[in-house]
Amino acid sequence: MKKRKLLFTATAVMGVVSFPIVVLYYGALHDIWHEIGRPDVWHGQGPAAFEWRFIAISYWPVLIFHLLFFISLWHLKKGKKS
């Protein structure tokens, strides 16, 4: 039981610590998009365009994971109080 609590605590701490990183990640993607990330800039660039697209698309699953994580954490805390 002690290992389970330690794992839960470590996961919660990492989730909270990594969330501001997700916010900064969005800010960086936004800046890149307005400077060099536009499709017209990357048109015909081959692998570089694929890498940019991968980074831009991979942001959304990470954001969804964090939102679900915080919802789950909130439900767990709410359930323990009852």
N, C-alpha and C positions, 0 to 999 in steps of 0.2 A: 504494500500500500504506500510505503514511503517513496519508492521509486516512481510510482504513478503520480504522486503529488509533485515530486521534483520535475518530472517530465511535463506535467501540466503547467507548472510555474515557469519553466524554461521556455515553453512554447508561447505562453502568454507574454512574457517579457520580450521575446524576439518579435512577436507580432506587433507589439506596441512600438518597439524600437524601429522596426522596418517600415511602419506606416508613413512617417515623415519622409523616408527615402522614396516611397511611392509618389508622394506629393512633389518632391524635387524632380523625380523622374518625369512626371507630367510637365513640369516647368521647362525642363531641358528639351523634351520632345516638342513643346510648343515653340520655343525659340528656334530650334533647328528647322522646324517646318516653315517658319516665316523667313528664314534666311537661305538655307541650302536644301531643305527637305521637300520642297515642292516637286510634284511630278514632272513639271516642265524642265527643271534642273537635272533630274535624274534620268530623263528619257534617253534610252540607248546606252546606259552605263553598265549594263550587264550585272555582274555579281554585286557591285556597290548598291545598285537599286534594290536587289533582293535583300541585302543586309539591312538597308534602311526600312524596307517594308516589314521584315521580320521583327525588328525592334519596335516599330510603331504598333504592329498588331499584337505583339506579346505583352504590351502594357495592360491591355484589357483583362486577360485572365488573371494577371497578378492583382489588379484592382478588385476584381470580383472575389478572389480568394480572401483578400483582406476584409472586405465588407462582410462576407459570410463568417469569417473568423470572429469578428467583433460581435456579430449577431449571436453566434453560438456561445461566445464568452458571456455575453449579457444574459442569455437564457440560463446558462449554468449557474451564474451568480444569483439570478432571480429564483431558481429552483432550490438552491441551498438555504435561502432565507425562509422558505415555506416550511 
